[in-house]
Amino acid sequence: MGDIQNKVDDFAGKAKEAAGDVTNNESLENEGKADQTKADFKETLSNAADAVKDKANEVLGKFQDKK
């Protein structure tokens, strides 16, 4: 579910940025950019966590194979 939420947050950030650009509202535009940055950061953390889990499962699998 986190991946979906990150995409929603990124889309919302893009919408805010576009709305800020159209209305010449620099604060809203910057808020949208910040939302996109947070979504990207969360996505990166999620990917890193998945990579760690995959590697841990690989190592555990090798130990179980040796039994």
mmCIF file as Biopython writes it, N, C-alpha, C and O atoms, coordinates in Angstrom:
data_model
#
loop_
_atom_site.group_PDB
_atom_site.id
_atom_site.type_symbol
_atom_site.label_atom_id
_atom_site.label_alt_id
_atom_site.label_comp_id
_atom_site.label_asym_id
_atom_site.label_entity_id
_atom_site.label_seq_id
_atom_site.pdbx_PDB_ins_code
_atom_site.Cartn_x
_atom_site.Cartn_y
_atom_site.Cartn_z
_atom_site.occupancy
_atom_site.B_iso_or_equiv
_atom_site.auth_seq_id
_atom_site.auth_asym_id
_atom_site.pdbx_PDB_model_num
ATOM 1   N N  . MET A ? 1  ? 0.815  -1.194  0.000   1.0 0.0 1  A 1 
ATOM 2   C CA . MET A ? 1  ? 0.000  0.000   0.000   1.0 0.0 1  A 1 
ATOM 3   C C  . MET A ? 1  ? 0.859  1.258   0.000   1.0 0.0 1  A 1 
ATOM 4   O O  . MET A ? 1  ? 0.440  2.293   -0.518  1.0 0.0 1  A 1 
ATOM 5   N N  . GLY A ? 2  ? 2.028  1.183   0.561   1.0 0.0 2  A 1 
ATOM 6   C CA . GLY A ? 2  ? 2.901  2.344   0.602   1.0 0.0 2  A 1 
ATOM 7   C C  . GLY A ? 2  ? 3.271  2.859   -0.772  1.0 0.0 2  A 1 
ATOM 8   O O  . GLY A ? 2  ? 3.380  4.066   -0.984  1.0 0.0 2  A 1 
ATOM 9   N N  . ASP A ? 3  ? 3.465  1.930   -1.714  1.0 0.0 3  A 1 
ATOM 10  C CA . ASP A ? 3  ? 3.820  2.343   -3.069  1.0 0.0 3  A 1 
ATOM 11  C C  . ASP A ? 3  ? 2.696  3.144   -3.707  1.0 0.0 3  A 1 
ATOM 12  O O  . ASP A ? 3  ? 2.941  4.139   -4.389  1.0 0.0 3  A 1 
ATOM 13  N N  . ILE A ? 4  ? 1.465  2.706   -3.483  1.0 0.0 4  A 1 
ATOM 14  C CA . ILE A ? 4  ? 0.313  3.419   -4.041  1.0 0.0 4  A 1 
ATOM 15  C C  . ILE A ? 4  ? 0.210  4.803   -3.419  1.0 0.0 4  A 1 
ATOM 16  O O  . ILE A ? 4  ? -0.018 5.791   -4.118  1.0 0.0 4  A 1 
ATOM 17  N N  . GLN A ? 5  ? 0.376  4.869   -2.108  1.0 0.0 5  A 1 
ATOM 18  C CA . GLN A ? 5  ? 0.291  6.164   -1.418  1.0 0.0 5  A 1 
ATOM 19  C C  . GLN A ? 5  ? 1.386  7.112   -1.905  1.0 0.0 5  A 1 
ATOM 20  O O  . GLN A ? 5  ? 1.144  8.311   -2.051  1.0 0.0 5  A 1 
ATOM 21  N N  . ASN A ? 6  ? 2.572  6.596   -2.156  1.0 0.0 6  A 1 
ATOM 22  C CA . ASN A ? 6  ? 3.657  7.436   -2.668  1.0 0.0 6  A 1 
ATOM 23  C C  . ASN A ? 6  ? 3.303  8.008   -4.035  1.0 0.0 6  A 1 
ATOM 24  O O  . ASN A ? 6  ? 3.592  9.170   -4.320  1.0 0.0 6  A 1 
ATOM 25  N N  . LYS A ? 7  ? 2.684  7.199   -4.870  1.0 0.0 7  A 1 
ATOM 26  C CA . LYS A ? 7  ? 2.283  7.674   -6.201  1.0 0.0 7  A 1 
ATOM 27  C C  . LYS A ? 7  ? 1.172  8.722   -6.093  1.0 0.0 7  A 1 
ATOM 28  O O  . LYS A ? 7  ? 1.159  9.700   -6.841  1.0 0.0 7  A 1 
ATOM 29  N N  . VAL A ? 8  ? 0.248  8.510   -5.163  1.0 0.0 8  A 1 
ATOM 30  C CA . VAL A ? 8  ? -0.821 9.491   -4.931  1.0 0.0 8  A 1 
ATOM 31  C C  . VAL A ? 8  ? -0.222 10.804  -4.445  1.0 0.0 8  A 1 
ATOM 32  O O  . VAL A ? 8  ? -0.598 11.875  -4.921  1.0 0.0 8  A 1 
ATOM 33  N N  . ASP A ? 9  ? 0.707  10.722  -3.500  1.0 0.0 9  A 1 
ATOM 34  C CA . ASP A ? 9  ? 1.361  11.931  -2.976  1.0 0.0 9  A 1 
ATOM 35  C C  . ASP A ? 9  ? 2.139  12.658  -4.075  1.0 0.0 9  A 1 
ATOM 36  O O  . ASP A ? 9  ? 2.126  13.887  -4.143  1.0 0.0 9  A 1 
ATOM 37  N N  . ASP A ? 10 ? 2.812  11.897  -4.927  1.0 0.0 10 A 1 
ATOM 38  C CA . ASP A ? 10 ? 3.570  12.495  -6.027  1.0 0.0 10 A 1 
ATOM 39  C C  . ASP A ? 10 ? 2.622  13.197  -7.005  1.0 0.0 10 A 1 
ATOM 40  O O  . ASP A ? 10 ? 2.886  14.318  -7.440  1.0 0.0 10 A 1 
ATOM 41  N N  . PHE A ? 11 ? 1.523  12.529  -7.343  1.0 0.0 11 A 1 
ATOM 42  C CA . PHE A ? 11 ? 0.548  13.126  -8.258  1.0 0.0 11 A 1 
ATOM 43  C C  . PHE A ? 11 ? -0.056 14.396  -7.662  1.0 0.0 11 A 1 
ATOM 44  O O  . PHE A ? 11 ? -0.216 15.404  -8.350  1.0 0.0 11 A 1 
ATOM 45  N N  . ALA A ? 12 ? -0.391 14.330  -6.360  1.0 0.0 12 A 1 
ATOM 46  C CA . ALA A ? 12 ? -0.954 15.508  -5.689  1.0 0.0 12 A 1 
ATOM 47  C C  . ALA A ? 12 ? 0.053  16.654  -5.694  1.0 0.0 12 A 1 
ATOM 48  O O  . ALA A ? 12 ? -0.318 17.813  -5.885  1.0 0.0 12 A 1 
ATOM 49  N N  . GLY A ? 13 ? 1.310  16.331  -5.485  1.0 0.0 13 A 1 
ATOM 50  C CA . GLY A ? 13 ? 2.357  17.348  -5.520  1.0 0.0 13 A 1 
ATOM 51  C C  . GLY A ? 13 ? 2.478  17.992  -6.894  1.0 0.0 13 A 1 
ATOM 52  O O  . GLY A ? 13 ? 2.650  19.205  -7.008  1.0 0.0 13 A 1 
ATOM 53  N N  . LYS A ? 14 ? 2.387  17.174  -7.929  1.0 0.0 14 A 1 
ATOM 54  C CA . LYS A ? 14 ? 2.452  17.709  -9.294  1.0 0.0 14 A 1 
ATOM 55  C C  . LYS A ? 14 ? 1.255  18.610  -9.575  1.0 0.0 14 A 1 
ATOM 56  O O  . LYS A ? 14 ? 1.384  19.647  -10.226 1.0 0.0 14 A 1 
ATOM 57  N N  . ALA A ? 15 ? 0.081  18.201  -9.073  1.0 0.0 15 A 1 
ATOM 58  C CA . ALA A ? 15 ? -1.120 19.010  -9.265  1.0 0.0 15 A 1 
ATOM 59  C C  . ALA A ? 15 ? -0.996 20.348  -8.543  1.0 0.0 15 A 1 
ATOM 60  O O  . ALA A ? 15 ? -1.358 21.389  -9.092  1.0 0.0 15 A 1 
ATOM 61  N N  . LYS A ? 16 ? -0.484 20.323  -7.311  1.0 0.0 16 A 1 
ATOM 62  C CA . LYS A ? 16 ? -0.279 21.567  -6.557  1.0 0.0 16 A 1 
ATOM 63  C C  . LYS A ? 16 ? 0.713  22.475  -7.278  1.0 0.0 16 A 1 
ATOM 64  O O  . LYS A ? 16 ? 0.499  23.681  -7.404  1.0 0.0 16 A 1 
ATOM 65  N N  . GLU A ? 17 ? 1.794  21.871  -7.745  1.0 0.0 17 A 1 
ATOM 66  C CA . GLU A ? 17 ? 2.807  22.669  -8.443  1.0 0.0 17 A 1 
ATOM 67  C C  . GLU A ? 17 ? 2.207  23.321  -9.689  1.0 0.0 17 A 1 
ATOM 68  O O  . GLU A ? 17 ? 2.446  24.499  -9.952  1.0 0.0 17 A 1 
ATOM 69  N N  . ALA A ? 18 ? 1.431  22.558  -10.449 1.0 0.0 18 A 1 
ATOM 70  C CA . ALA A ? 18 ? 0.811  23.092  -11.660 1.0 0.0 18 A 1 
ATOM 71  C C  . ALA A ? 18 ? -0.200 24.185  -11.319 1.0 0.0 18 A 1 
ATOM 72  O O  . ALA A ? 18 ? -0.254 25.219  -11.986 1.0 0.0 18 A 1 
ATOM 73  N N  . ALA A ? 19 ? -1.002 23.951  -10.277 1.0 0.0 19 A 1 
ATOM 74  C CA . ALA A ? 19 ? -1.986 24.956  -9.863  1.0 0.0 19 A 1 
ATOM 75  C C  . ALA A ? 19 ? -1.287 26.235  -9.409  1.0 0.0 19 A 1 
ATOM 76  O O  . ALA A ? 19 ? -1.733 27.340  -9.720  1.0 0.0 19 A 1 
ATOM 77  N N  . GLY A ? 20 ? -0.203 26.076  -8.681  1.0 0.0 20 A 1 
ATOM 78  C CA . GLY A ? 20 ? 0.565  27.237  -8.247  1.0 0.0 20 A 1 
ATOM 79  C C  . GLY A ? 20 ? 1.166  27.995  -9.405  1.0 0.0 20 A 1 
ATOM 80  O O  . GLY A ? 20 ? 1.224  29.225  -9.393  1.0 0.0 20 A 1 
ATOM 81  N N  . ASP A ? 21 ? 1.615  27.260  -10.411 1.0 0.0 21 A 1 
ATOM 82  C CA . ASP A ? 21 ? 2.192  27.886  -11.595 1.0 0.0 21 A 1 
ATOM 83  C C  . ASP A ? 21 ? 1.131  28.664  -12.377 1.0 0.0 21 A 1 
ATOM 84  O O  . ASP A ? 21 ? 1.373  29.788  -12.817 1.0 0.0 21 A 1 
ATOM 85  N N  . VAL A ? 22 ? -0.043 28.055  -12.543 1.0 0.0 22 A 1 
ATOM 86  C CA . VAL A ? 22 ? -1.120 28.689  -13.311 1.0 0.0 22 A 1 
ATOM 87  C C  . VAL A ? 22 ? -1.653 29.932  -12.600 1.0 0.0 22 A 1 
ATOM 88  O O  . VAL A ? 22 ? -1.959 30.942  -13.234 1.0 0.0 22 A 1 
ATOM 89  N N  . THR A ? 23 ? -1.760 29.841  -11.269 1.0 0.0 23 A 1 
ATOM 90  C CA . THR A ? 23 ? -2.324 30.964  -10.504 1.0 0.0 23 A 1 
ATOM 91  C C  . THR A ? 23 ? -1.253 31.949  -10.048 1.0 0.0 23 A 1 
ATOM 92  O O  . THR A ? 23 ? -1.548 32.929  -9.364  1.0 0.0 23 A 1 
ATOM 93  N N  . ASN A ? 24 ? -0.013 31.680  -10.433 1.0 0.0 24 A 1 
ATOM 94  C CA . ASN A ? 24 ? 1.106  32.524  -10.029 1.0 0.0 24 A 1 
ATOM 95  C C  . ASN A ? 24 ? 1.248  32.579  -8.501  1.0 0.0 24 A 1 
ATOM 96  O O  . ASN A ? 24 ? 1.584  33.614  -7.925  1.0 0.0 24 A 1 
ATOM 97  N N  . ASN A ? 25 ? 0.979  31.420  -7.860  1.0 0.0 25 A 1 
ATOM 98  C CA . ASN A ? 25 ? 1.081  31.290  -6.413  1.0 0.0 25 A 1 
ATOM 99  C C  . ASN A ? 25 ? 2.352  30.496  -6.113  1.0 0.0 25 A 1 
ATOM 100 O O  . ASN A ? 25 ? 2.342  29.265  -6.116  1.0 0.0 25 A 1 
ATOM 101 N N  . GLU A ? 26 ? 3.428  31.202  -5.859  1.0 0.0 26 A 1 
ATOM 102 C CA . GLU A ? 26 ? 4.732  30.571  -5.660  1.0 0.0 26 A 1 
ATOM 103 C C  . GLU A ? 26 ? 4.745  29.654  -4.440  1.0 0.0 26 A 1 
ATOM 104 O O  . GLU A ? 26 ? 5.413  28.620  -4.447  1.0 0.0 26 A 1 
ATOM 105 N N  . SER A ? 27 ? 4.015  30.027  -3.400  1.0 0.0 27 A 1 
ATOM 106 C CA . SER A ? 27 ? 3.955  29.202  -2.194  1.0 0.0 27 A 1 
ATOM 107 C C  . SER A ? 27 ? 3.332  27.835  -2.498  1.0 0.0 27 A 1 
ATOM 108 O O  . SER A ? 27 ? 3.862  26.810  -2.071  1.0 0.0 27 A 1 
ATOM 109 N N  . LEU A ? 28 ? 2.219  27.811  -3.228  1.0 0.0 28 A 1 
ATOM 110 C CA . LEU A ? 28 ? 1.562  26.555  -3.589  1.0 0.0 28 A 1 
ATOM 111 C C  . LEU A ? 28 ? 2.448  25.728  -4.515  1.0 0.0 28 A 1 
ATOM 112 O O  . LEU A ? 28 ? 2.515  24.505  -4.398  1.0 0.0 28 A 1 
ATOM 113 N N  . GLU A ? 29 ? 3.118  26.404  -5.424  1.0 0.0 29 A 1 
ATOM 114 C CA . GLU A ? 29 ? 4.034  25.720  -6.338  1.0 0.0 29 A 1 
ATOM 115 C C  . GLU A ? 29 ? 5.157  25.038  -5.559  1.0 0.0 29 A 1 
ATOM 116 O O  . GLU A ? 29 ? 5.490  23.883  -5.825  1.0 0.0 29 A 1 
ATOM 117 N N  . ASN A ? 30 ? 5.736  25.750  -4.603  1.0 0.0 30 A 1 
ATOM 118 C CA . ASN A ? 30 ? 6.812  25.186  -3.781  1.0 0.0 30 A 1 
ATOM 119 C C  . ASN A ? 30 ? 6.311  24.048  -2.897  1.0 0.0 30 A 1 
ATOM 120 O O  . ASN A ? 30 ? 7.021  23.067  -2.676  1.0 0.0 30 A 1 
ATOM 121 N N  . GLU A ? 31 ? 5.078  24.185  -2.391  1.0 0.0 31 A 1 
ATOM 122 C CA . GLU A ? 31 ? 4.493  23.116  -1.577  1.0 0.0 31 A 1 
ATOM 123 C C  . GLU A ? 31 ? 4.343  21.847  -2.416  1.0 0.0 31 A 1 
ATOM 124 O O  . GLU A ? 31 ? 4.601  20.743  -1.936  1.0 0.0 31 A 1 
ATOM 125 N N  . GLY A ? 32 ? 3.927  22.013  -3.661  1.0 0.0 32 A 1 
ATOM 126 C CA . GLY A ? 32 ? 3.817  20.871  -4.565  1.0 0.0 32 A 1 
ATOM 127 C C  . GLY A ? 32 ? 5.154  20.214  -4.827  1.0 0.0 32 A 1 
ATOM 128 O O  . GLY A ? 32 ? 5.251  18.987  -4.844  1.0 0.0 32 A 1 
ATOM 129 N N  . LYS A ? 33 ? 6.177  21.010  -5.030  1.0 0.0 33 A 1 
ATOM 130 C CA . LYS A ? 33 ? 7.523  20.463  -5.241  1.0 0.0 33 A 1 
ATOM 131 C C  . LYS A ? 33 ? 7.994  19.709  -3.999  1.0 0.0 33 A 1 
ATOM 132 O O  . LYS A ? 33 ? 8.614  18.651  -4.105  1.0 0.0 33 A 1 
ATOM 133 N N  . ALA A ? 34 ? 7.698  20.260  -2.823  1.0 0.0 34 A 1 
ATOM 134 C CA . ALA A ? 34 ? 8.090  19.594  -1.570  1.0 0.0 34 A 1 
ATOM 135 C C  . ALA A ? 34 ? 7.360  18.262  -1.422  1.0 0.0 34 A 1 
ATOM 136 O O  . ALA A ? 34 ? 7.956  17.272  -0.997  1.0 0.0 34 A 1 
ATOM 137 N N  . ASP A ? 35 ? 6.070  18.233  -1.770  1.0 0.0 35 A 1 
ATOM 138 C CA . ASP A ? 35 ? 5.312  16.988  -1.702  1.0 0.0 35 A 1 
ATOM 139 C C  . ASP A ? 35 ? 5.911  15.927  -2.620  1.0 0.0 35 A 1 
ATOM 140 O O  . ASP A ? 35 ? 5.989  14.754  -2.256  1.0 0.0 35 A 1 
ATOM 141 N N  . GLN A ? 36 ? 6.330  16.342  -3.802  1.0 0.0 36 A 1 
ATOM 142 C CA . GLN A ? 36 ? 6.950  15.412  -4.743  1.0 0.0 36 A 1 
ATOM 143 C C  . GLN A ? 36 ? 8.279  14.880  -4.200  1.0 0.0 36 A 1 
ATOM 144 O O  . GLN A ? 36 ? 8.590  13.699  -4.349  1.0 0.0 36 A 1 
ATOM 145 N N  . THR A ? 37 ? 9.050  15.756  -3.577  1.0 0.0 37 A 1 
ATOM 146 C CA . THR A ? 37 ? 10.330 15.341  -3.006  1.0 0.0 37 A 1 
ATOM 147 C C  . THR A ? 37 ? 10.114 14.329  -1.883  1.0 0.0 37 A 1 
ATOM 148 O O  . THR A ? 37 ? 10.834 13.335  -1.791  1.0 0.0 37 A 1 
ATOM 149 N N  . LYS A ? 38 ? 9.116  14.585  -1.027  1.0 0.0 38 A 1 
ATOM 150 C CA . LYS A ? 38 ? 8.809  13.637  0.055   1.0 0.0 38 A 1 
ATOM 151 C C  . LYS A ? 38 ? 8.378  12.291  -0.510  1.0 0.0 38 A 1 
ATOM 152 O O  . LYS A ? 38 ? 8.793  11.246  -0.009  1.0 0.0 38 A 1 
ATOM 153 N N  . ALA A ? 39 ? 7.556  12.309  -1.540  1.0 0.0 39 A 1 
ATOM 154 C CA . ALA A ? 39 ? 7.098  11.057  -2.154  1.0 0.0 39 A 1 
ATOM 155 C C  . ALA A ? 39 ? 8.279  10.293  -2.754  1.0 0.0 39 A 1 
ATOM 156 O O  . ALA A ? 39 ? 8.364  9.073   -2.615  1.0 0.0 39 A 1 
ATOM 157 N N  . ASP A ? 40 ? 9.178  10.997  -3.410  1.0 0.0 40 A 1 
ATOM 158 C CA . ASP A ? 40 ? 10.365 10.356  -3.990  1.0 0.0 40 A 1 
ATOM 159 C C  . ASP A ? 40 ? 11.241 9.742   -2.900  1.0 0.0 40 A 1 
ATOM 160 O O  . ASP A ? 40 ? 11.757 8.635   -3.058  1.0 0.0 40 A 1 
ATOM 161 N N  . PHE A ? 41 ? 11.404 10.468  -1.796  1.0 0.0 41 A 1 
ATOM 162 C CA . PHE A ? 41 ? 12.218 9.970   -0.684  1.0 0.0 41 A 1 
ATOM 163 C C  . PHE A ? 41 ? 11.594 8.713   -0.080  1.0 0.0 41 A 1 
ATOM 164 O O  . PHE A ? 41 ? 12.296 7.740   0.196   1.0 0.0 41 A 1 
ATOM 165 N N  . LYS A ? 42 ? 10.279 8.735   0.124   1.0 0.0 42 A 1 
ATOM 166 C CA . LYS A ? 42 ? 9.589  7.563   0.675   1.0 0.0 42 A 1 
ATOM 167 C C  . LYS A ? 42 ? 9.716  6.372   -0.268  1.0 0.0 42 A 1 
ATOM 168 O O  . LYS A ? 42 ? 9.892  5.240   0.183   1.0 0.0 42 A 1 
ATOM 169 N N  . GLU A ? 43 ? 9.629  6.618   -1.562  1.0 0.0 43 A 1 
ATOM 170 C CA . GLU A ? 43 ? 9.773  5.552   -2.550  1.0 0.0 43 A 1 
ATOM 171 C C  . GLU A ? 43 ? 11.179 4.958   -2.490  1.0 0.0 43 A 1 
ATOM 172 O O  . GLU A ? 43 ? 11.344 3.741   -2.572  1.0 0.0 43 A 1 
ATOM 173 N N  . THR A ? 44 ? 12.182 5.807   -2.350  1.0 0.0 44 A 1 
ATOM 174 C CA . THR A ? 44 ? 13.566 5.340   -2.253  1.0 0.0 44 A 1 
ATOM 175 C C  . THR A ? 44 ? 13.761 4.487   -1.004  1.0 0.0 44 A 1 
ATOM 176 O O  . THR A ? 44 ? 14.405 3.440   -1.062  1.0 0.0 44 A 1 
ATOM 177 N N  . LEU A ? 45 ? 13.204 4.932   0.133   1.0 0.0 45 A 1 
ATOM 178 C CA . LEU A ? 45 ? 13.302 4.147   1.361   1.0 0.0 45 A 1 
ATOM 179 C C  . LEU A ? 45 ? 12.594 2.808   1.226   1.0 0.0 45 A 1 
ATOM 180 O O  . LEU A ? 45 ? 13.094 1.783   1.689   1.0 0.0 45 A 1 
ATOM 181 N N  . SER A ? 46 ? 11.444 2.821   0.597   1.0 0.0 46 A 1 
ATOM 182 C CA . SER A ? 46 ? 10.686 1.588   0.396   1.0 0.0 46 A 1 
ATOM 183 C C  . SER A ? 46 ? 11.473 0.608   -0.469  1.0 0.0 46 A 1 
ATOM 184 O O  . SER A ? 46 ? 11.517 -0.588  -0.179  1.0 0.0 46 A 1 
ATOM 185 N N  . ASN A ? 47 ? 12.087 1.115   -1.524  1.0 0.0 47 A 1 
ATOM 186 C CA . ASN A ? 47 ? 12.900 0.266   -2.401  1.0 0.0 47 A 1 
ATOM 187 C C  . ASN A ? 47 ? 14.108 -0.302  -1.666  1.0 0.0 47 A 1 
ATOM 188 O O  . ASN A ? 47 ? 14.475 -1.459  -1.866  1.0 0.0 47 A 1 
ATOM 189 N N  . ALA A ? 48 ? 14.724 0.514   -0.817  1.0 0.0 48 A 1 
ATOM 190 C CA . ALA A ? 48 ? 15.880 0.051   -0.044  1.0 0.0 48 A 1 
ATOM 191 C C  . ALA A ? 48 ? 15.454 -1.037  0.944   1.0 0.0 48 A 1 
ATOM 192 O O  . ALA A ? 48 ? 16.150 -2.038  1.111   1.0 0.0 48 A 1 
ATOM 193 N N  . ALA A ? 49 ? 14.319 -0.836  1.590   1.0 0.0 49 A 1 
ATOM 194 C CA . ALA A ? 49 ? 13.816 -1.832  2.541   1.0 0.0 49 A 1 
ATOM 195 C C  . ALA A ? 49 ? 13.513 -3.140  1.827   1.0 0.0 49 A 1 
ATOM 196 O O  . ALA A ? 49 ? 13.810 -4.215  2.348   1.0 0.0 49 A 1 
ATOM 197 N N  . ASP A ? 50 ? 12.930 -3.058  0.649   1.0 0.0 50 A 1 
ATOM 198 C CA . ASP A ? 50 ? 12.641 -4.264  -0.131  1.0 0.0 50 A 1 
ATOM 199 C C  . ASP A ? 50 ? 13.929 -4.991  -0.510  1.0 0.0 50 A 1 
ATOM 200 O O  . ASP A ? 50 ? 13.986 -6.220  -0.468  1.0 0.0 50 A 1 
ATOM 201 N N  . ALA A ? 51 ? 14.946 -4.243  -0.875  1.0 0.0 51 A 1 
ATOM 202 C CA . ALA A ? 51 ? 16.227 -4.851  -1.245  1.0 0.0 51 A 1 
ATOM 203 C C  . ALA A ? 51 ? 16.855 -5.565  -0.050  1.0 0.0 51 A 1 
ATOM 204 O O  . ALA A ? 51 ? 17.411 -6.653  -0.197  1.0 0.0 51 A 1 
ATOM 205 N N  . VAL A ? 52 ? 16.765 -4.957  1.129   1.0 0.0 52 A 1 
ATOM 206 C CA . VAL A ? 52 ? 17.313 -5.581  2.339   1.0 0.0 52 A 1 
ATOM 207 C C  . VAL A ? 52 ? 16.542 -6.861  2.660   1.0 0.0 52 A 1 
ATOM 208 O O  . VAL A ? 52 ? 17.145 -7.883  2.989   1.0 0.0 52 A 1 
ATOM 209 N N  . LYS A ? 53 ? 15.230 -6.809  2.565   1.0 0.0 53 A 1 
ATOM 210 C CA . LYS A ? 53 ? 14.414 -8.006  2.827   1.0 0.0 53 A 1 
ATOM 211 C C  . LYS A ? 53 ? 14.754 -9.122  1.842   1.0 0.0 53 A 1 
ATOM 212 O O  . LYS A ? 53 ? 14.883 -10.283 2.232   1.0 0.0 53 A 1 
ATOM 213 N N  . ASP A ? 54 ? 14.899 -8.767  0.570   1.0 0.0 54 A 1 
ATOM 214 C CA . ASP A ? 54 ? 15.233 -9.767  -0.442  1.0 0.0 54 A 1 
ATOM 215 C C  . ASP A ? 54 ? 16.576 -10.419 -0.147  1.0 0.0 54 A 1 
ATOM 216 O O  . ASP A ? 54 ? 16.717 -11.636 -0.268  1.0 0.0 54 A 1 
ATOM 217 N N  . LYS A ? 55 ? 17.554 -9.622  0.236   1.0 0.0 55 A 1 
ATOM 218 C CA . LYS A ? 55 ? 18.886 -10.158 0.526   1.0 0.0 55 A 1 
ATOM 219 C C  . LYS A ? 55 ? 18.846 -11.036 1.774   1.0 0.0 55 A 1 
ATOM 220 O O  . LYS A ? 55 ? 19.487 -12.086 1.818   1.0 0.0 55 A 1 
ATOM 221 N N  . ALA A ? 56 ? 18.091 -10.605 2.791   1.0 0.0 56 A 1 
ATOM 222 C CA . ALA A ? 56 ? 17.972 -11.404 4.015   1.0 0.0 56 A 1 
ATOM 223 C C  . ALA A ? 56 ? 17.313 -12.746 3.705   1.0 0.0 56 A 1 
ATOM 224 O O  . ALA A ? 56 ? 17.743 -13.782 4.212   1.0 0.0 56 A 1 
ATOM 225 N N  . ASN A ? 57 ? 16.291 -12.730 2.891   1.0 0.0 57 A 1 
ATOM 226 C CA . ASN A ? 57 ? 15.630 -13.985 2.511   1.0 0.0 57 A 1 
ATOM 227 C C  . ASN A ? 57 ? 16.566 -14.883 1.713   1.0 0.0 57 A 1 
ATOM 228 O O  . ASN A ? 57 ? 16.533 -16.105 1.860   1.0 0.0 57 A 1 
ATOM 229 N N  . GLU A ? 58 ? 17.392 -14.288 0.879   1.0 0.0 58 A 1 
ATOM 230 C CA . GLU A ? 58 ? 18.371 -15.062 0.103   1.0 0.0 58 A 1 
ATOM 231 C C  . GLU A ? 58 ? 19.369 -15.742 1.034   1.0 0.0 58 A 1 
ATOM 232 O O  . GLU A ? 58 ? 19.682 -16.919 0.858   1.0 0.0 58 A 1 
ATOM 233 N N  . VAL A ? 59 ? 19.866 -15.007 2.019   1.0 0.0 59 A 1 
ATOM 234 C CA . VAL A ? 59 ? 20.835 -15.561 2.967   1.0 0.0 59 A 1 
ATOM 235 C C  . VAL A ? 59 ? 20.191 -16.661 3.798   1.0 0.0 59 A 1 
ATOM 236 O O  . VAL A ? 59 ? 20.786 -17.719 4.002   1.0 0.0 59 A 1 
ATOM 237 N N  . LEU A ? 60 ? 18.973 -16.413 4.281   1.0 0.0 60 A 1 
ATOM 238 C CA . LEU A ? 60 ? 18.278 -17.433 5.068   1.0 0.0 60 A 1 
ATOM 239 C C  . LEU A ? 60 ? 18.024 -18.684 4.239   1.0 0.0 60 A 1 
ATOM 240 O O  . LEU A ? 60 ? 18.116 -19.803 4.746   1.0 0.0 60 A 1 
ATOM 241 N N  . GLY A ? 61 ? 17.709 -18.493 2.980   1.0 0.0 61 A 1 
ATOM 242 C CA . GLY A ? 61 ? 17.498 -19.632 2.096   1.0 0.0 61 A 1 
ATOM 243 C C  . GLY A ? 61 ? 18.749 -20.467 1.940   1.0 0.0 61 A 1 
ATOM 244 O O  . GLY A ? 61 ? 18.669 -21.694 1.880   1.0 0.0 61 A 1 
ATOM 245 N N  . LYS A ? 62 ? 19.898 -19.830 1.873   1.0 0.0 62 A 1 
ATOM 246 C CA . LYS A ? 62 ? 21.158 -20.565 1.736   1.0 0.0 62 A 1 
ATOM 247 C C  . LYS A ? 62 ? 21.459 -21.375 2.992   1.0 0.0 62 A 1 
ATOM 248 O O  . LYS A ? 62 ? 21.978 -22.488 2.904   1.0 0.0 62 A 1 
ATOM 249 N N  . PHE A ? 63 ? 21.134 -20.817 4.175   1.0 0.0 63 A 1 
ATOM 250 C CA . PHE A ? 63 ? 21.342 -21.555 5.428   1.0 0.0 63 A 1 
ATOM 251 C C  . PHE A ? 63 ? 20.416 -22.758 5.493   1.0 0.0 63 A 1 
ATOM 252 O O  . PHE A ? 63 ? 20.821 -23.828 5.947   1.0 0.0 63 A 1 
ATOM 253 N N  . GLN A ? 64 ? 19.189 -22.594 5.047   1.0 0.0 64 A 1 
ATOM 254 C CA . GLN A ? 64 ? 18.243 -23.704 5.085   1.0 0.0 64 A 1 
ATOM 255 C C  . GLN A ? 64 ? 18.631 -24.805 4.096   1.0 0.0 64 A 1 
ATOM 256 O O  . GLN A ? 64 ? 18.384 -25.985 4.346   1.0 0.0 64 A 1 
ATOM 257 N N  . ASP A ? 65 ? 19.233 -24.419 2.985   1.0 0.0 65 A 1 
ATOM 258 C CA . ASP A ? 65 ? 19.674 -25.396 1.991   1.0 0.0 65 A 1 
ATOM 259 C C  . ASP A ? 65 ? 20.797 -26.275 2.527   1.0 0.0 65 A 1 
ATOM 260 O O  . ASP A ? 65 ? 20.940 -27.422 2.104   1.0 0.0 65 A 1 
ATOM 261 N N  . LYS A ? 66 ? 21.603 -25.743 3.461   1.0 0.0 66 A 1 
ATOM 262 C CA . LYS A ? 66 ? 22.749 -26.488 4.005   1.0 0.0 66 A 1 
ATOM 263 C C  . LYS A ? 66 ? 22.334 -27.504 5.040   1.0 0.0 66 A 1 
ATOM 264 O O  . LYS A ? 66 ? 23.137 -28.364 5.402   1.0 0.0 66 A 1 
ATOM 265 N N  . LYS A ? 67 ? 21.102 -27.441 5.534   1.0 0.0 67 A 1 
ATOM 266 C CA . LYS A ? 67 ? 20.651 -28.393 6.575   1.0 0.0 67 A 1 
ATOM 267 C C  . LYS A ? 67 ? 20.425 -29.762 6.014   1.0 0.0 67 A 1 
ATOM 268 O O  . LYS A ? 67 ? 20.047 -30.675 6.749   1.0 0.0 67 A 1 
#
